[in-house]
């Protein structure tokens, strides 16, 4: 039975008002040196537990746009994360049955909305592969799980990479 996968959930950042042009604007403890991705909570694979969390990665189309985040929960849950340009996305997922794929929906701050279906490859590690489409007509391929980086590492290279565009995108 499909037990894992989530889509994105993350609080929207509020901009400070009255910032001077020569001041450094800081949002949610971020500085120009940190990406919003680094603000995600610690993630631990805890099979069969609602506190479960695994890495979630996705390609949106074939032009290099990708999502990097986390899937939280068991049987149902949320996903939190960001597109490659640091746009926050939030969503929910629900597991399918023995012969039914799981489903997930995603909404990003920039108006991107996505729907995907997923199939479990390994329930214990939360490893799933997904496909779907966003509201801009782009095909989506997504991967999730405790061992997702190993799954995205090729036989001739020890660096995980997302196949989201003309050249693989290294990811750590």
Buried (B, 14 or more C-beta within 10 A) or exposed (E): EBBBBBBBBBEEBEEEEEEEEEEEEEEEEBEEEEEBBEBBEEBEBEBEEEEBBBBBBBBBBEEBBBBBBBBBBBBBBBBBBBBBEEBBBBBBBBBBEEEEBBBBBBBBBEEBBBBBBBBBBEBBBBBBBBBBBBEEEBEBBBBBBBBBBEBBBEEEEEEBBBEBBEEBBEBE
